[in-house]
Amino acid sequence: MSIYDTLNPMQKEAVLHTDGPLLVLAGAGSGKTRVLTHRIAYLIEEKSINPWNILAITFTNKAAGEMRERVDRLVGFGADSIWVSTFHSSCVRILRRHIESLGYTTNFTIYDSDDQKTLMRHVLKGLDMDPKIYKDRAMLGFISTAKNELVTAVEFELNAGGDFRQKKVAQIYKEYQSQLKKNNALDFDDLIMKTVQLFQNNPEILDYYQERFKYIMVDEYQDTNTAQFKLISLLAGKYRNLCVVGDDDQSIYKFRGANIENILNFEKAYPGAKVIKLEQNYRSSQSILNAANEVIRHNRGRKDKTLWTANEEGPLVQFKQFDNASEEADAIVRDILNSSSDYQDCAVLYRTNAQSRLIEEKCLQHNVPYRMVGGVNFYQRKEIKDVLSYLKTIANAQDDLASLRIINVPKRGIGATSLGKVQAFASEHGFSVYDAFCRAKAVPGLGKTAEKVLKFTELIEDFRKRLEEETYSIHELIEDVLDETGYQKELEAEGEIEYQTRLENIEELINKAVSFEGEHEHPNLSEFLEEVALVADVDRMDDSENRVTLMTLHSAKGLEFPRVYLSGMEDGLFPSMMSISSDDKEDVEEERRLCYVGITRARDFLMMTAARQRMVNGETRYSKVSRFIDEIPDTLLDSNKLEPRLSAARTLDYDDSGLPWGKPKSSGRTSGVSSFGPGNNSYASKTSAPVSTPGFGKAFTVEKSASLNYKEGDRVSHVKFGEGEVLEIKDGGRDFEVTVQFDQAGVKKMFASFAKLKLVRV
């Protein structure tokens, strides 16, 4: 039997159609890479095309590597002559041979993001531009967008018209390009733009590559930008044997410059193009595909297609609505515990990075190992560590690491040399670094920098005085720190997307503070920092392969999991408020495509969840269920939109510290609600054998101590409950379960790794 007989009819048609332009609309999980690799094999084996006449382009090194491996297995001899690479890699190979015609030498340097920032700072300084107004990151963002649209510095200046700021950006763009040229360097956007210019200015070079690449294939075509579209159209202009594979329904990178019109208008750009739809899905159950089809059909700007599968019908997609975001996160983690799936088979997806905080905390509370993909642990993010360092310095001036972290954040013109003098002074006199800051005028050789240091300490002391007022809250302190230190202004200058993401994370920290204040009769800053430390301490966490994956929807594209939880399905969150309020209806359509991507990541089980109320920037806001849920007919959902408060269905008690304890109340099901109780052995029920999974992201799980330094009958202390006597210690498998009779708080049962009890020497 031929290898081509293993293809389904539509896949086979796409493989056998080799001449002329071809658009393969490949739905999620429809085997597009299989089509591309078999098509390459068919061209060589059956059509006798020379391997060196074939170019296959994709977006990432990982995807190119996987395609290369599969091509090598299928083709064998001659496979190494095929160009299988990313856009950027292909352009580098071309420019290394021909860039001299553009005034560069072939040993040009490629600048990475750090190099670009360094150069941009040099440019801004040379032009005497205020770096607080013209931030390096923002300027690089403007320039990158222009290059992706093939807009040169000269054209940018002409387009600026009378816009003062745009004219300034144009000036920066021109000088930036001038400095790159002087350094014989290109940035990543230049690689494609310069290759396009090379072909446009040198017909003989273009003709050489048109003859070289008579058959061109492009993967993920929906993600191409204007520059990439132009590059491919130039290369394919002579023979028109261009096959592009993609899915307009999975175009979710507009913010990176992707232009969905490239795939939607393919037939206009290439009249007479053949269009083949791959609609058979090999990944998901039909129930999941039914939900995906119903959501995406509400988009107007798309090519019509309907996914189907020969797989089993599978259970209905579940939709669960909870009273608040904390209960939502708790329910998701409990359901994972209660399922028969291994941890690595489960993924929790969310629209924004900030949503991970509650899910992370619930994973830690329930001892569920997890991996963060496309991000880091919530409390390890730069902006969160910055704000917490301010709070630590305000609460405890002895924390040298916190003080040193923020002394120049945002920038105050206090350099490393000056800090070295302060640290030496502190060490010599036995002071903390902050105490030395307060004595800045006494530090030898500090000079005018002393005044800058003292302004910082005056600000910290002012915050301390405000905390003495009973009505001054922790969340107000955080808001004032952001405002009065200039931290938020510095964030705003980073660029819209970067700012929005970091601000969302800080708002989530404010939410944490408000929740803490609501749970404590007399909340104070030290206790807040202690509670945060209990969930932020990752020093004792391992990298077990068997772990739940937490990731944003954008990071999930291209992946699949047997069991998926799609959280935060509320209007204003998903779709985002920004897209809902936008004048461009395409913004909501892109959000809908993102939802479609999320749904189609699931193979066997999908639960979509929402919260009636969610804290945003310290305020409780009520939200409607996402319009994307409403677009799925009730007959396709196992839904509880009118479910009573989850507390009535909880199966595991909590002590006041937020840690689970006690035995499950029920192991059955309550009406319309999953029984989230883990059962007596659920904490040890998952298989823990190592599995072969991608080595990306971070994993966190609590590591059980080999032994405890206290025993039954000993006096111990807890950061929140104070002192008490250990009544009982049980080995619970994953961790020791400790029962303590606290002097003030009564009897508490908790896990030793979380409780961090300290032996009291009597």
LOKELUM-465028 format. One record per atom (N, C-alpha, C): x, y, z. Coordinates in steps of 0.05 Angstrom, whole numbers, plus 5000, padded with zeros to 4 digits. Layout:
<atoms>
XYZ...
</atoms>
This chain:
<atoms>
501749765000500050005000501850255000501050454984502550704982502150865007504251035014503951205037501651405033500951465007498951655002496151545006495951275007493351155012492551175042494451255058493751285087492451555092492351735072491151995075488151975070486652165083483752175076483452305049481052295037480652405010481552695006480952865025481653145021484653195025485853045044488753065048490152975022489152755011490452644987490152834964487852964961487553154940489553384942489953474967491853694971494753604965495353354970498053254965498553224935496453134920496753074891496553324874495453544885495153794869497753944872499553924852502254034855502754284838501154334818501654564800499754784804500755034805499155264809498655324838497455554843496855644871494855464885495355394910493555224925493255334953490755364962490155434990488955195004490355105024489354885040488354995066485655005070484455095094484354865114486254865132486554635150485454695177483054585183481854625209483554505232482854585256484454495279484554185280486954075284487253795287486753625263487053755239486253615214488653495199491053505211493353375199494753535178495053795182496253965161499253905157500753845179503553785176503953525160502153335164502153085149501853135119500053325113499653395085502153525073503253715087505653845077507953655072508553485091510753295088510253095066507852985065507252795043507252935016506553185015506553324990509453364980511253414998514153434991515153164980514352954994515252684985514052614958511552694953510252634927511652794905512353044910513753204889516353074880517752964899520452844893520152564881518452394894518252114886516552074861514352214859512452164838512652364815513452614821513552824801516452884792518352744805521252764798522253054800521253204819522153474824524753454840526753614832529253624847528753724876529953594896529553684923530353974928532454064914533354344918531554544905529454454891527454644879525054684898525254574922523054584941523754764965521954944973522355104996519855075014520254995039518154975059518655165082516855345087517255555107515055535129515955565153514155585176515155805194513955825218514456065235516456025257516555795269518255755292520455545286522655565300524755365297523855085305522155085325521054825334519354695312517554845300515954745279517654655255519654825248521354755226522954495231523854465256525354225264523653975262521153995271519353765269518753695240518253905224517753845195520153725182522553825189525053715177525353415184524753345209524953065217523052885202520652985198518652825184519252795154520253015143521053015115523352815111525352825129527652645126526752355127524852295145523852015147522451925122520852105110519352035086520952025061522752215058524152255032526752095031528252095052530751955052532852105036533951975015536152095000535252354987536952564990536352824978534853014995533852915018532253085035533753325046536353295049537953515060538153755041537453715016537553934996535054104996532954015010530454165012530854385034530054625027530054835047527554805065527954725090525754725109526654905132525455145133526455335153524355545159525055725178523255945185523656165165521856365165522156605148524956735153525556775178528056915185530556755176530556495181532856335173533256335143531156315128531356325099532556585090531556805101532557075094535457115101536357005123539157025131540956895110540056655101541656505081541856665055539756795048539756945023541457195026541157335049542657585053545657535056546357315068549257255071550657245044549157185023550357164996550157424980548057584986547557804967547258074979547558105005546958365018548758595010551058524998552958734990551658934971549658844955548359024937546659234951546159194977544659384994546559555011549159525007551059695021552059575047551459325053552559195077554658985068556158885087557958665080556658405090557558185079556157925084556657825112558457945127558957855155557358025174555058125165553358305182552658165208552158325229551358225255548258245257547158055271544258055276543758135305542458355309541958465336539458325349539858225373537558115388536258345403534258275419532658485432534258655451536158535465537858685483539758875468540758785446542458955429540859195419538359135411536659355400536159565422535659475446535159665468537559835473539959705473542459855478542860065456542359985431542760175409540660395410538260335417536160535419536760745440537760645463538460835484540661025474542560915459544761085448543561285428541661195412540361375393538861605407537361535427535761735442537661935456539861835467541762015479543062205459543662095436544962255415543162465404540562415403538562605393537562785415538562745439537662905462534662885467533662645464530862585468530462505498528362605510527662535537526862245539528462065552527861785553525261725569524261915584521761875599519361905580519762065559517662115539517861915516520361885507520861695485522361455496520761265506521861025518522960835497525260705503526560535483524660315473523260185491521559965483519260055465518060285472515960385456516860465428519260595427520260675401520960435383522060225395522659985381520159845371517959875387515359765378514359905354514460175353513560325330515160245305517760225308519460155286518959875275518559685294517959415286515359395270513359535279510759545265511159655237512659875235513159995208514559795190516659665200518159475183516359235174514659145192512858925184510959005162510459265160508759375139510359475115513059425116514859505095514959815092514659955114514760245114517660325122519060455104521760545110521760795128524060875138524261105155523361355140524161375114523461605098520361615094519161385088516261375084514861435110515961345132514761395158514661695164516861835157516962125161514962265143514662175118512662295100509762255111509262015122506661955132505962095158508062195172507662325197506062595194506362715171504962975166505663175187503563295199503963495219503863395248503763125251503663005278506463035291506663195312509263255324510563005335509062835349510362595361511162405339509562365319510262185297512762275282513062545280515462645267517862595284517562605310519762535328520562245326518462075324518961785321520361735295519561875274520861845248523761925249524362135264527162215268528761995282527561885302528861665317529261425299527161355283527361125264529661165245529861405233532061455214534761425227535061535251537661515264538261235272536261085281536560805289537560645265536360685242537160545218540060625209540660875212543260975205545360845223544760815249546760695267547060395261544760265254544959975247546759945222546360115203547960105178550960155185551460345201554160415209555560175223553960025238555059795253554959535237554059565211553759325194552059115208549759205218547959035233545059055223543558835228540758825222539258735246536858835250535158715271533358495258531758355273530158135263528258225241526958455245525058555225526458625199528958715201530558785177531058535160531258305172531958065156529958025134527358055140525358015119525158265101525158505114524858745099527158785079529558725087531858765070531858555047530858315053530658115032528658205010526458315019524458425000525758644983527158824997528559044982530558934963532058724971534058594954532758494928530458354931529158244907527958464890526858674903525658894887527759054872530159084883532259244871534059094852533858824853535758654838534258434824533058484800531458284786533058024781535658044776537157804770537457624794537657744818537757584843535057454848532857604844530257494847529757264828530657294803530257084783531756834791534156864803535656634812534056474832532856604851531456464872528656364863527556504843525056394831525656134817527956114803528755874790529455654810530755744832531555554853529155434866527155604874524855504889522355504871522155294855519855274837517355184851517655054874515454964890515755064919513855224927513955354953511555274970512155204995509955145014510255315039508155425049508155595072506155495093507055445117505355345138504355585155502155555169501055765187500756035171499656015148499456245130497756475142495956405160494156605172495756795190498156715197499856875216501757055201501757055175503657225160502957525162505057685161504557975161505058075132504958345128505158455102507958395089510058415105512758375094513058075086512057895102512257615095510657545070508257665068506557625045507957715020509257945021510658054998513057884990514557785010516857615005515957364990513857234999512856984986511857044958510357264955509257334929511457384908513657504917515857554899517157284891517657114910518956854904517156684886514556694890512756524875511656654849512656894844511557054822511956924794514056764790514656664764513156404757513256204776512055944770509355904783508756064804506156064817505455794830507455624834506955364847507255414878505255544888505255624916502955484931503755334951501755204968501855324996499755455005499655565032497655405048498355355073496655195091496155365116493655375123493055535147490055515154489355655175486555655185485855935193484156065178483456335185482056345212480756125220479456115246481456105269483956065264485956065285487956305282487056515269488756755266488356925291490356915309490057045336492357225343493957295323496357455328496357725315494057855314493958125302495758315317495958285343497658465359500658435352501358215339504158185330504458265300502358355288502558445261501358255240500258025249499057835230496657965216496457915191494358025174492557805164490257775175488457555167487557575138487657825127486857865099488657705080491057645088492857495070491657225063490357085082489156825076486356855065484857065075482157095065482057185036484057335027484157435000486057284982486757044989488756894974487856854944485256794940484356754913484457014896484157244910484457494895487357544887489157484905491957524899492957324878491657084877492456874859489956764844489056904824486656824809486956534799484856384801484856104792485955914813486456014837487555844858485655614866486655384871485155164881484855184911482455134922481955144951480954874960482354764980481654504991481254535021479054425031478554455060479054185074480654195095481053965112479254005137477153855138475153895159474953655178476253435171476253205189478353245211477353245236479053285259479853015271482452995278483452745289484052765319483352985330484153045358481753015377479553155372477453195392475053015388473452995409470852855407468953035391466852915381464853065365463453275382463053215407461653405425463253665427465953635430467653875432467654025406467753885383467754015357465054155352462854035361460254165357460254445371461354455395461454705409463254905394465554815385467354995370466055095345464754925330463355005305461255225311459755185332457555375338458655655345460955655360462155915367463256055343464855925327466256055306464456135282462156005279460456085257459256365260459556485284458556755288460456965276462856885268464657065255463957105226463957355217463357415189465857395171468157485181470557485165471957215166470857015153472056745153471256585129472756375124472156185103470355965116468155905104466255715116467455435117467355315140468155025143467054925169466654665170465454535194467054295201468154295225469854075234468053835241469053595234467653345242469853135248469052925261470952715268469752435267471452245263470551965265470951865294471852035311472151955339469451925352469451845377466951805392465652075397463052065402461452315408462652445433463152285454464352395478462352545495463052605520461152745538460753035529458453145536457953425529459953605542460453835529462154045541460754145566462254155588461154255613461454555616459454685626459654965633458855005662460655115679460055155707460455445714458355555726458555835735458655835766460555995777460956005806460456285816460256305842459556555854461856755851464356655854466656845852469056695840471056845834473456735820474956535837474956585863476356395881474956125881472356115881470955865880471355735853471455895832471955785806474655635805476755775814479455655814479555405831478255415854478155195873476754955860474555005847473054785834474654655812476054815796477654695775479754505786481254595807483354435818482154185831479954205844478653975857477753775836476753875813475753695792478153545780480453675778482853535768483553305788483453375814484053165834482052935833479552995827477452805828477252635802478652725782478652585756480552345757480252165738482051935736484552005718484652255709486852325691489452385706491652335693494252415704494452715702496152835719496353125719497253235692499153095678500153205653498053195631495853065636493653055616491753295619492253465639490353685645491653955640490054135628491054405623488854605631489754815644487855035651488655275634486855375618487355595600485855845609487056075605485756325613486556545594485056765594485356985575487757155582488157215608490257395617492057255637494657335638496557225656495657255685494357485691493557545719491657335730490157195713488356995723489756755736492256725730493756495740494056495771493956735783494556755811492856575828490256595825488456435841488756135836489156065810489455785803492055675815494155835814496755745826496355695856495055885869494655855898493055605905490955555890489355315895490955065889492655065868494354835863496154785887497354995898499154965921497654875945495254975950493654895973492954595972492354505948491554225944493854035937496354155938498653985933498753875904497754035885497653945857500054075842501853905832504154015817503254145791504454365783503654495759506054615744505654665719507654795702506455045690507855265692507055515680508355535652506755575631507755595604507255885595509255995582508956275572508856475594509856415617509856605640511356485663511356625685512656525709510656535732511456395753509756405777508956695783506356725790505256995794507057165811507857065834509357225853512257255845513157125824515857155814516057355790513757455782513857655760515057915769516558035751518158265758516458485771514158555760512658775771511558705798510858445803509858365829512158375850514458275842516758285860517558575866517358745847517959025852516059145873513459105869511559225888511859095915512258835916512558695942515158795956517158855940519658965952519159235965517559395953516759655966515359595992513459405991511959346016513759236037515659066029517558946049519259166061520159346045521859566055520359746075517759786068516059946086515559806112515159536110514559376134517059306150519259266136521659156149524159276135525259476147527559616135530059446136529959206148532359036150532758856126530758856108530858686084532558816063535158756063537058886045536358826015535558576009534958505982532658675971530558715987528258875978529159165974530659275992531459555990533259595965535059415961536859445937535359405911533259235911531759195887530359445877529359605896527559825888528860105890531260125900532460385904532660535877532860395855532960525829530760425811528460345823526060265808523660425818522560605801523560685775526260835777527460885754530160995754530361265769532261285787532661535802535461645798536961525779539661625774541661535795541161305808542961205828544360965817546860995810548360785795549460575813550660365800551760135814554160225831555760415822558060505837557160625864555160795862554060925887552960715906551560525895550460315913552660155926554860115911557059965923558260115947558360385945559360545967557460525991554860525986552860506008553160236022553360026006553559756017556159726034558359846024560859836039560559986066559260216065558760376089557060216109554960086099553159936116554659706129556259566113557759336124559759426145561059646141563159746159561959826186559459936186558260036210556159856222555659626209553659436219550859526215550359696195547659786188546359606168543759616167542359506144542759696120542259606096542559776072540760016075538259966084536360186086537260396107538360296129539460486149541660656137543260526120545460676107544260886087542060806074540760996056539961246072538861196096537961426113540261606122542661496121545061646129546761716104545461746081546861776056548961996056548362216070550262446070552962376084552862156101555262076115556861876099555761786077557161586060559361716044561961646048564161776034563861746003564261965990564361965960561661955947559461975962556861945949555962205935556862425945556362685931553462745928552762845904550062935898548062705898549062465894547262225894545862195921547162295943545962275969543162395970542762625957540062755957538062565944538762425923536862245909536162015927538161915942537661695960535761785983536262025993534662126015531762176007531262255982528562285972527062025973528461805967527361545968526561465996528361516015527761436043525561616055525361866046523262046056520561936047520461826022517961716012517161466028519161296034518561046049517561126077518861316090518061396117515161516116514561656095511861766093509761546091510361346076508561116074508160986101510260966116510160836143508360996162508461256160506761426177503861386170503261366144500461326136499361056147501160856148500260586157499360596186500360796201499560816229496660896233495561006212492661076212490960826208489060776226487460536225485860516199485160736187483360736164484960696138487660696139489260676115489760376110488860286087488859996080491359916064491759666063494059556048493759606018491259576008490859615979491159905972490460085990490960375985493960435985495460296002498360326003499560245976498660025965499759925939499160135917496660235917495860435897497560685900498060775924499761015928502660965921503660725926506360665918506660685887504760565873504760575844504760865834503161025846502861305837505261485845505861485871507761675881510661615876511261355870514061285863514461335833512361365818512661395789512761125775512260905790512460635778510360595756507860685761505860645740506360805715507461045718508061205695510261075678512160955692514260815677513160575662511260435675509960215661508460305636507060535639505460635616507260695592509660775597511560855576512660605561512160365572513360125560511960055534509560145529508060065505505459945514503459965498500659895506500359605515501459405499501059125506502559055531505159135532506759075555505559205580504759445578503559595601501059455611499359375592496759255599497158995614499058835605499558575618500658615646502558795649503758835676501758965695500159155684498159285701496059085711495258895693493358695701494458525724497058465723498258305744498258465771498958715769498958885794496158915805494158945787491358955796490558705811491658475802491058225815492358215843494658335846495858355873494158535891492958745880491158915895488658755903487758585885485458405891486158225915488558125915489557955937489458105963490358355962490458525987487558575997485758635979482958685987481758435999482258205987481257955998482357906026484957956029486257916055484958096076484458346069483158536088480358446096478958326077476258226083476257986101478457836101478557586116479657626144480757866150482057916175480858156189480258116215478958336230480858576233483458516238485458736241487758676222487458706196489558646177491958836181494358726178496658896178498558806156500458986149502158936126503958696130505058666154506858436159505458166155502958146165501457896162500857846133500258056118499658036090502157916075504458026081506957936068507557646076506857576101507357306110505557106095503057186091501157016077501956976048502857196036503857186008506256996007508057016026510456846026509756556027507556486040506756196042506156076015505156235996504556135970506556225949508256415956510256505937512956365940513356215962515856085966516155845948517855865928518255645909520955505913522255565935524855455939524755145943522555045953522454755958520654615938520454725914518754605894520354455873519354225864520954065846519854095817521153945799520453965771519353695761517553585776516253335767515053365740515353165723514153175696511153145697510153005717507252945719505853185732505053385716504053635728501953765710500253905722498154055707499454285692498454345668499454575653497654815656498855035664497355295665498455475643496755595627497755755605495555935595496456155581494556335568493556195542491356295532490256175507492156225484493556445483495356495461497656295462498556225486500756025488499955745481497355695482496255425478496155345448496255535430495955475402497955265393497055055379498754845369499054615388497954635413498154425433495454285436495454055449493053915455493253765481491053725495490953585520488453425522488553185535486053035539483953175554484753335574482853465592483553765594481653935586482054225586479954375602480954575617479154755632479555035621477455155610477555415599476155605618477755765633476655925655476256215648474656345664474156635660472356705637470356535632468556585609466456795616467257045617465457265624465957495605463757625597463957865580465558075596467458195582469158395595471958275602471958015606474457875610475157715584473157565574473457415550470757385536470157555516471957745503472657975522474958095517475958305534474258555531474358725551472858975550473859155528476459135523477659305502476559235475476158975470475058885444472058945442470658925464467758985464467259275458468959455470468459745467469759855441471259685427472659785403470659835380471360035364469760095340470159895318472359745320473059545300471859275308469759185294468458925301470358695297472558725282474458515279475758445305475858635325477058575351475658355365472958365366471358145379471657895363471857915336472157675320474757535326476857685331479457565338479157425365477757545384477357425410475757165407473857165388472256915383474056695372475956775354477856585343479556465366480256635385481856545408480256345424477656395427475956195441475855935426475655955400475655715383478255555386480455695388483055565392482955425419481955555440481855435466480155185467477855195455476054965454477354725440478654775418479754565402482354455412483354555435485754435448484954175462482354145468481353915484480853665467481753445476481353185462478853045472478652995498476452825509474552975527475553175541473853305562474453605561472253765562472554055564470654165584471654315603469954465622470554765618468454915614468655205612467455325637468755515649467855625675467655925674465956025692465656315695465056385724465456635732464856725759462856955757460756955774458857175774460157435782462057415800463457655809466457595810467957795802470857775801472058035810474158025826475458265835477258385814476858635807478458775788479559035800482159055803483459285815482259345842481759135858480859165885477959205888476459215866473559245868472159005857469958925871468358695862466558785839466858645816465258705793463658465785461158515777459358305769459358285738459458045728459658015699457557825688456757865664454957685649456657455639455357225635456757005623457657085595459956995586461057075561459157015538459057195519457357155495458156905480460656815483461556575470460156325481459556335507458056115519455156125509454056365507451256395497451056305468453256305454453156225425453055925422453555775444453355485443450555405451449055265434446255175442446255015468444155055484443954915509444154605506443254505483443254225478446054105476448054285472450854195469452354225495451054335516452354385541451254235564452954135582452154045608452654285626450454435631450854705642449554735669450554925685449354995710449255295713448355435692448355735693446755845717444855695727443355795750444055645775446455535776447255375799447355545825446455435848446655575873449555605881450055755903452855795912454255535915456755525906458355285908458755185936458655365955459255285983457355055992454955045980453054835988453954565977455654565957456554315945459354235952460754395968463454345975463754075991465853935985466153675998468653666016470053886019472453886035472554146052472854116077472954356095475554506092475454756101477854926100478155046128480655076136481155226161481455516153481755686173481855976168484356066152486355886151488755966136488455906106486155786098485755726070486855456062487755296081488855036075486754816079486654616061484654416063485254226086483154136100483553946121480953786125481053586142478753426147478253226126476053066128475452856109473152936091473052826067470852896049468152836060466253006055463552966065462052766047462752756022461352586004463152515980462852285969464352205946462552185921460052245925458152225903457952485888455652525874455252765859452852915870453053175869450753335877449353435852446953515854445353585831446653805814447353725789448453915770451254005776452553905796455153995804457053765807459453785797461453575801462053565831462453315841463453295869466453335869467253565880470053635877471753515900470553365918472153245939474253055929476653065938478852895928478752615938477152555959477152285969479552225986479452006001481651946020484351916007484451805982487051745970487651915946486052125940486352275915489052415914490152505936492652645936494952465926494452205929496552015920495651855896493251925884492051745864493251775837494552005831495652045804498151885801498551775777501051635772503251845770505551785781507751975782510151895765509751695747512051605730512751835711515351875706516152085688515052035660514352245646513252225619514952405601514752345576516252505556514552745548515252975558513753215552515653435545514653645531516453865524517653995549520154065547521554185571521254485571518654575572518354865573516954945599517055195606515655305629516955215655515555295677516455235703514455045716515354865733513454695748513754745777511554735791511554785820509954575834511054445854509554275872511054265898509554235920510854245946512353985951514754005962516353775967516053695996515353446001514953346028517653326043517653426067520053406083520653116090523253056092524052776100523152726129523252926145522352906173521653176184520353186207519653436220521453476244521953726251523653786274522053816299519453736298517753736322516153476323515053416346513553166349511053226365509353026367506953056383507553136412506153336421506653436448508353676449509853736427511553966426509954226423511154446432510054716427511154816401509354926384510155036358508855306354509855456334508655716328508055726298505855866292504955906264504856206259505556286234505656576229503056716233500856566230498156696233496756626259496956376267495456276290496956306317499456366316500956396340501956126351502156096378503255856389501055656396501855396397500055186404501554926408499954716415501154456421500454256399502454106390501953896369500453666381497953616371496353396382496953136367497253156340497552906324499052976298500752786290502152796264501652546249500552566224499952336207501552366181502652136171503952136145501752106124501052316110498952306091499852236063502252126060503152056033504752276020503252476009504652695996505752896016504652896041505553086061504652986088505953096109505053046136502653216143500553086155498253236164498553286194498553536202499153606230496653736242495953636266493653746281494853896305494054156308495154326329492954456345493154456371491354596389492654866394491755076380492955346383491655486407493255646421492355776445489955956440490056096417487956296411486056196389487056056369485455986346484055716347484655566368483355306370484755086354483354866349484554636335484654686305486954636293487254666264488754426253487854326230489254116216490454236190492854176184494154296161496454126151497354186127499654046115502254176125504154026132506654126144508154306126508254236100509754406081508654686078506054706081504854976079504855116106504354966127504155086154506755216163509055096155511655196163511755256193510855056209510855086238513755086249514255246269516855266281516755166310518755006317518854906344519455126364517955136385518355336406519955216429522355326433524055216454522955296482522255116498521155176524523355176545
</atoms>
